[in-house]
Amino acid sequence: MDRGGGRDRDRGGMGGRGGGGRRMHRRKICRFCIEKVDLIDFKDVKLLQNYIPERGKILPRRISGSCATHQRMLAEAIKRARNIALLPYATA
Protein backbone atom coordinates (compact mmCIF):
# COMPACT_ATOMS: atom_id res chain seq x y z
CA MET A 1 0.00 0.00 0.00
CA ASP A 2 1.61 3.23 -1.17
CA ARG A 3 0.80 6.33 0.88
CA GLY A 4 3.56 8.50 -0.53
CA GLY A 5 1.28 10.33 -2.95
CA GLY A 6 3.38 9.44 -5.98
CA ARG A 7 6.73 10.42 -4.46
CA ASP A 8 9.61 8.03 -4.87
CA ARG A 9 11.01 7.31 -1.44
CA ASP A 10 14.20 5.64 -2.62
CA ARG A 11 16.22 8.30 -4.38
CA GLY A 12 19.49 6.43 -4.20
CA GLY A 13 22.03 6.53 -1.41
CA MET A 14 21.40 4.63 1.78
CA GLY A 15 17.65 4.18 1.50
CA GLY A 16 16.71 7.31 3.43
CA ARG A 17 17.99 6.10 6.79
CA GLY A 18 21.13 8.19 6.87
CA GLY A 19 23.48 5.24 7.13
CA GLY A 20 27.14 5.95 7.59
CA GLY A 21 29.34 5.38 10.59
CA ARG A 22 29.08 6.93 14.00
CA ARG A 23 31.35 9.74 15.02
CA MET A 24 33.42 9.45 18.14
CA HIS A 25 32.54 12.27 20.52
CA ARG A 26 34.98 13.41 23.16
CA ARG A 27 33.44 13.19 26.60
CA LYS A 28 32.92 16.61 28.17
CA ILE A 29 34.65 17.09 31.49
CA CYS A 30 33.09 19.21 34.22
CA ARG A 31 34.93 22.52 34.40
CA PHE A 32 34.05 22.93 38.08
CA CYS A 33 35.41 19.49 39.01
CA ILE A 34 38.74 20.28 37.34
CA GLU A 35 39.01 23.57 39.25
CA LYS A 36 37.74 21.86 42.45
CA VAL A 37 34.97 24.41 42.99
CA ASP A 38 32.98 23.87 46.19
CA LEU A 39 30.42 26.63 45.69
CA ILE A 40 29.16 28.45 42.61
CA ASP A 41 28.52 32.07 43.58
CA PHE A 42 25.35 33.66 42.23
CA LYS A 43 27.06 37.07 42.17
CA ASP A 44 29.61 35.87 39.59
CA VAL A 45 27.55 37.02 36.60
CA LYS A 46 30.31 36.53 34.01
CA LEU A 47 30.60 32.85 34.90
CA LEU A 48 26.84 32.30 34.93
CA GLN A 49 26.37 34.00 31.55
CA ASN A 50 28.41 31.21 29.95
CA TYR A 51 25.63 28.79 30.91
CA ILE A 52 22.63 30.74 29.65
CA PRO A 53 22.13 31.60 25.96
CA GLU A 54 20.60 34.85 24.68
CA ARG A 55 17.07 33.67 25.38
CA GLY A 56 17.90 33.22 29.07
CA LYS A 57 17.30 29.49 29.47
CA ILE A 58 19.66 27.32 31.51
CA LEU A 59 21.80 25.03 29.36
CA PRO A 60 21.29 21.30 30.04
CA ARG A 61 24.08 19.05 31.29
CA ARG A 62 24.60 17.31 27.97
CA ILE A 63 25.47 20.65 26.38
CA SER A 64 27.23 22.43 29.24
CA GLY A 65 29.32 19.38 30.18
CA SER A 66 28.81 19.86 33.92
CA CYS A 67 28.44 16.94 36.31
CA ALA A 68 25.11 16.45 38.11
CA THR A 69 26.26 18.04 41.37
CA HIS A 70 27.64 21.16 39.75
CA GLN A 71 24.69 21.43 37.33
CA ARG A 72 22.34 21.60 40.33
CA MET A 73 24.53 24.24 41.98
CA LEU A 74 24.71 26.16 38.69
CA ALA A 75 20.93 26.10 38.21
CA GLU A 76 20.38 27.29 41.77
CA ALA A 77 22.92 30.13 41.35
CA ILE A 78 21.30 31.21 38.06
CA LYS A 79 17.85 31.22 39.67
CA ARG A 80 19.12 33.33 42.59
CA ALA A 81 20.83 35.76 40.22
CA ARG A 82 17.58 36.07 38.24
CA ASN A 83 15.66 36.74 41.43
CA ILE A 84 17.79 39.79 42.27
CA ALA A 85 17.83 40.94 38.60
CA LEU A 86 21.47 40.15 37.81
CA LEU A 87 20.41 37.83 34.97
CA PRO A 88 17.36 37.86 32.66
CA TYR A 89 14.49 35.41 32.87
CA ALA A 90 13.76 33.23 29.85
CA THR A 91 11.86 35.05 27.13
CA ALA A 92 9.15 33.55 24.95
PyMOL commands that place a pseudoatom at each C-alpha (Angstrom):
pseudoatom trace, name=CA, resn=MET, resi=1, chain=A, elem=C, hetatm=0, pos=[0.000, 0.000, 0.000]
pseudoatom trace, name=CA, resn=ASP, resi=2, chain=A, elem=C, hetatm=0, pos=[1.608, 3.227, -1.170]
pseudoatom trace, name=CA, resn=ARG, resi=3, chain=A, elem=C, hetatm=0, pos=[0.800, 6.334, 0.882]
pseudoatom trace, name=CA, resn=GLY, resi=4, chain=A, elem=C, hetatm=0, pos=[3.555, 8.501, -0.531]
pseudoatom trace, name=CA, resn=GLY, resi=5, chain=A, elem=C, hetatm=0, pos=[1.282, 10.327, -2.947]
pseudoatom trace, name=CA, resn=GLY, resi=6, chain=A, elem=C, hetatm=0, pos=[3.378, 9.436, -5.976]
pseudoatom trace, name=CA, resn=ARG, resi=7, chain=A, elem=C, hetatm=0, pos=[6.731, 10.421, -4.464]
pseudoatom trace, name=CA, resn=ASP, resi=8, chain=A, elem=C, hetatm=0, pos=[9.605, 8.030, -4.870]
pseudoatom trace, name=CA, resn=ARG, resi=9, chain=A, elem=C, hetatm=0, pos=[11.014, 7.315, -1.440]
pseudoatom trace, name=CA, resn=ASP, resi=10, chain=A, elem=C, hetatm=0, pos=[14.201, 5.636, -2.622]
pseudoatom trace, name=CA, resn=ARG, resi=11, chain=A, elem=C, hetatm=0, pos=[16.224, 8.296, -4.377]
pseudoatom trace, name=CA, resn=GLY, resi=12, chain=A, elem=C, hetatm=0, pos=[19.491, 6.434, -4.205]
pseudoatom trace, name=CA, resn=GLY, resi=13, chain=A, elem=C, hetatm=0, pos=[22.026, 6.534, -1.410]
pseudoatom trace, name=CA, resn=MET, resi=14, chain=A, elem=C, hetatm=0, pos=[21.403, 4.632, 1.777]
pseudoatom trace, name=CA, resn=GLY, resi=15, chain=A, elem=C, hetatm=0, pos=[17.655, 4.180, 1.500]
pseudoatom trace, name=CA, resn=GLY, resi=16, chain=A, elem=C, hetatm=0, pos=[16.711, 7.309, 3.428]
pseudoatom trace, name=CA, resn=ARG, resi=17, chain=A, elem=C, hetatm=0, pos=[17.987, 6.097, 6.787]
pseudoatom trace, name=CA, resn=GLY, resi=18, chain=A, elem=C, hetatm=0, pos=[21.129, 8.190, 6.871]
pseudoatom trace, name=CA, resn=GLY, resi=19, chain=A, elem=C, hetatm=0, pos=[23.480, 5.243, 7.131]
pseudoatom trace, name=CA, resn=GLY, resi=20, chain=A, elem=C, hetatm=0, pos=[27.137, 5.946, 7.590]
pseudoatom trace, name=CA, resn=GLY, resi=21, chain=A, elem=C, hetatm=0, pos=[29.338, 5.380, 10.591]
pseudoatom trace, name=CA, resn=ARG, resi=22, chain=A, elem=C, hetatm=0, pos=[29.081, 6.932, 14.002]
pseudoatom trace, name=CA, resn=ARG, resi=23, chain=A, elem=C, hetatm=0, pos=[31.346, 9.738, 15.024]
pseudoatom trace, name=CA, resn=MET, resi=24, chain=A, elem=C, hetatm=0, pos=[33.416, 9.447, 18.145]
pseudoatom trace, name=CA, resn=HIS, resi=25, chain=A, elem=C, hetatm=0, pos=[32.540, 12.268, 20.519]
pseudoatom trace, name=CA, resn=ARG, resi=26, chain=A, elem=C, hetatm=0, pos=[34.977, 13.406, 23.158]
pseudoatom trace, name=CA, resn=ARG, resi=27, chain=A, elem=C, hetatm=0, pos=[33.440, 13.191, 26.604]
pseudoatom trace, name=CA, resn=LYS, resi=28, chain=A, elem=C, hetatm=0, pos=[32.924, 16.607, 28.166]
pseudoatom trace, name=CA, resn=ILE, resi=29, chain=A, elem=C, hetatm=0, pos=[34.647, 17.095, 31.490]
pseudoatom trace, name=CA, resn=CYS, resi=30, chain=A, elem=C, hetatm=0, pos=[33.087, 19.209, 34.221]
pseudoatom trace, name=CA, resn=ARG, resi=31, chain=A, elem=C, hetatm=0, pos=[34.925, 22.519, 34.402]
pseudoatom trace, name=CA, resn=PHE, resi=32, chain=A, elem=C, hetatm=0, pos=[34.047, 22.929, 38.080]
pseudoatom trace, name=CA, resn=CYS, resi=33, chain=A, elem=C, hetatm=0, pos=[35.410, 19.489, 39.013]
pseudoatom trace, name=CA, resn=ILE, resi=34, chain=A, elem=C, hetatm=0, pos=[38.737, 20.285, 37.336]
pseudoatom trace, name=CA, resn=GLU, resi=35, chain=A, elem=C, hetatm=0, pos=[39.011, 23.568, 39.252]
pseudoatom trace, name=CA, resn=LYS, resi=36, chain=A, elem=C, hetatm=0, pos=[37.744, 21.856, 42.454]
pseudoatom trace, name=CA, resn=VAL, resi=37, chain=A, elem=C, hetatm=0, pos=[34.974, 24.414, 42.989]
pseudoatom trace, name=CA, resn=ASP, resi=38, chain=A, elem=C, hetatm=0, pos=[32.976, 23.868, 46.194]
pseudoatom trace, name=CA, resn=LEU, resi=39, chain=A, elem=C, hetatm=0, pos=[30.424, 26.629, 45.692]
pseudoatom trace, name=CA, resn=ILE, resi=40, chain=A, elem=C, hetatm=0, pos=[29.159, 28.451, 42.613]
pseudoatom trace, name=CA, resn=ASP, resi=41, chain=A, elem=C, hetatm=0, pos=[28.524, 32.068, 43.576]
pseudoatom trace, name=CA, resn=PHE, resi=42, chain=A, elem=C, hetatm=0, pos=[25.347, 33.659, 42.227]
pseudoatom trace, name=CA, resn=LYS, resi=43, chain=A, elem=C, hetatm=0, pos=[27.064, 37.071, 42.171]
pseudoatom trace, name=CA, resn=ASP, resi=44, chain=A, elem=C, hetatm=0, pos=[29.611, 35.870, 39.593]
pseudoatom trace, name=CA, resn=VAL, resi=45, chain=A, elem=C, hetatm=0, pos=[27.555, 37.018, 36.603]
pseudoatom trace, name=CA, resn=LYS, resi=46, chain=A, elem=C, hetatm=0, pos=[30.310, 36.531, 34.007]
pseudoatom trace, name=CA, resn=LEU, resi=47, chain=A, elem=C, hetatm=0, pos=[30.603, 32.847, 34.902]
pseudoatom trace, name=CA, resn=LEU, resi=48, chain=A, elem=C, hetatm=0, pos=[26.844, 32.304, 34.932]
pseudoatom trace, name=CA, resn=GLN, resi=49, chain=A, elem=C, hetatm=0, pos=[26.365, 34.001, 31.554]
pseudoatom trace, name=CA, resn=ASN, resi=50, chain=A, elem=C, hetatm=0, pos=[28.414, 31.212, 29.955]
pseudoatom trace, name=CA, resn=TYR, resi=51, chain=A, elem=C, hetatm=0, pos=[25.633, 28.791, 30.913]
pseudoatom trace, name=CA, resn=ILE, resi=52, chain=A, elem=C, hetatm=0, pos=[22.633, 30.745, 29.647]
pseudoatom trace, name=CA, resn=PRO, resi=53, chain=A, elem=C, hetatm=0, pos=[22.126, 31.604, 25.955]
pseudoatom trace, name=CA, resn=GLU, resi=54, chain=A, elem=C, hetatm=0, pos=[20.596, 34.855, 24.677]
pseudoatom trace, name=CA, resn=ARG, resi=55, chain=A, elem=C, hetatm=0, pos=[17.067, 33.667, 25.383]
pseudoatom trace, name=CA, resn=GLY, resi=56, chain=A, elem=C, hetatm=0, pos=[17.900, 33.225, 29.070]
pseudoatom trace, name=CA, resn=LYS, resi=57, chain=A, elem=C, hetatm=0, pos=[17.297, 29.495, 29.473]
pseudoatom trace, name=CA, resn=ILE, resi=58, chain=A, elem=C, hetatm=0, pos=[19.665, 27.320, 31.512]
pseudoatom trace, name=CA, resn=LEU, resi=59, chain=A, elem=C, hetatm=0, pos=[21.797, 25.029, 29.356]
pseudoatom trace, name=CA, resn=PRO, resi=60, chain=A, elem=C, hetatm=0, pos=[21.288, 21.298, 30.039]
pseudoatom trace, name=CA, resn=ARG, resi=61, chain=A, elem=C, hetatm=0, pos=[24.081, 19.050, 31.286]
pseudoatom trace, name=CA, resn=ARG, resi=62, chain=A, elem=C, hetatm=0, pos=[24.605, 17.312, 27.973]
pseudoatom trace, name=CA, resn=ILE, resi=63, chain=A, elem=C, hetatm=0, pos=[25.471, 20.650, 26.377]
pseudoatom trace, name=CA, resn=SER, resi=64, chain=A, elem=C, hetatm=0, pos=[27.234, 22.429, 29.242]
pseudoatom trace, name=CA, resn=GLY, resi=65, chain=A, elem=C, hetatm=0, pos=[29.322, 19.383, 30.176]
pseudoatom trace, name=CA, resn=SER, resi=66, chain=A, elem=C, hetatm=0, pos=[28.810, 19.857, 33.920]
pseudoatom trace, name=CA, resn=CYS, resi=67, chain=A, elem=C, hetatm=0, pos=[28.442, 16.938, 36.314]
pseudoatom trace, name=CA, resn=ALA, resi=68, chain=A, elem=C, hetatm=0, pos=[25.111, 16.449, 38.107]
pseudoatom trace, name=CA, resn=THR, resi=69, chain=A, elem=C, hetatm=0, pos=[26.258, 18.043, 41.366]
pseudoatom trace, name=CA, resn=HIS, resi=70, chain=A, elem=C, hetatm=0, pos=[27.636, 21.163, 39.750]
pseudoatom trace, name=CA, resn=GLN, resi=71, chain=A, elem=C, hetatm=0, pos=[24.694, 21.430, 37.331]
pseudoatom trace, name=CA, resn=ARG, resi=72, chain=A, elem=C, hetatm=0, pos=[22.338, 21.603, 40.329]
pseudoatom trace, name=CA, resn=MET, resi=73, chain=A, elem=C, hetatm=0, pos=[24.532, 24.244, 41.976]
pseudoatom trace, name=CA, resn=LEU, resi=74, chain=A, elem=C, hetatm=0, pos=[24.713, 26.157, 38.692]
pseudoatom trace, name=CA, resn=ALA, resi=75, chain=A, elem=C, hetatm=0, pos=[20.930, 26.100, 38.213]
pseudoatom trace, name=CA, resn=GLU, resi=76, chain=A, elem=C, hetatm=0, pos=[20.384, 27.292, 41.775]
pseudoatom trace, name=CA, resn=ALA, resi=77, chain=A, elem=C, hetatm=0, pos=[22.918, 30.130, 41.346]
pseudoatom trace, name=CA, resn=ILE, resi=78, chain=A, elem=C, hetatm=0, pos=[21.298, 31.213, 38.060]
pseudoatom trace, name=CA, resn=LYS, resi=79, chain=A, elem=C, hetatm=0, pos=[17.854, 31.223, 39.673]
pseudoatom trace, name=CA, resn=ARG, resi=80, chain=A, elem=C, hetatm=0, pos=[19.123, 33.328, 42.589]
pseudoatom trace, name=CA, resn=ALA, resi=81, chain=A, elem=C, hetatm=0, pos=[20.828, 35.760, 40.217]
pseudoatom trace, name=CA, resn=ARG, resi=82, chain=A, elem=C, hetatm=0, pos=[17.585, 36.071, 38.240]
pseudoatom trace, name=CA, resn=ASN, resi=83, chain=A, elem=C, hetatm=0, pos=[15.662, 36.740, 41.432]
pseudoatom trace, name=CA, resn=ILE, resi=84, chain=A, elem=C, hetatm=0, pos=[17.789, 39.794, 42.268]
pseudoatom trace, name=CA, resn=ALA, resi=85, chain=A, elem=C, hetatm=0, pos=[17.833, 40.938, 38.596]
pseudoatom trace, name=CA, resn=LEU, resi=86, chain=A, elem=C, hetatm=0, pos=[21.471, 40.152, 37.806]
pseudoatom trace, name=CA, resn=LEU, resi=87, chain=A, elem=C, hetatm=0, pos=[20.408, 37.826, 34.968]
pseudoatom trace, name=CA, resn=PRO, resi=88, chain=A, elem=C, hetatm=0, pos=[17.365, 37.863, 32.658]
pseudoatom trace, name=CA, resn=TYR, resi=89, chain=A, elem=C, hetatm=0, pos=[14.492, 35.412, 32.872]
pseudoatom trace, name=CA, resn=ALA, resi=90, chain=A, elem=C, hetatm=0, pos=[13.758, 33.227, 29.849]
pseudoatom trace, name=CA, resn=THR, resi=91, chain=A, elem=C, hetatm=0, pos=[11.859, 35.054, 27.132]
pseudoatom trace, name=CA, resn=ALA, resi=92, chain=A, elem=C, hetatm=0, pos=[9.145, 33.546, 24.948]
for i in range(1, 92): cmd.bond("trace and resi %d" % i, "trace and resi %d" % (i + 1))
show_as sticks, trace
zoom trace
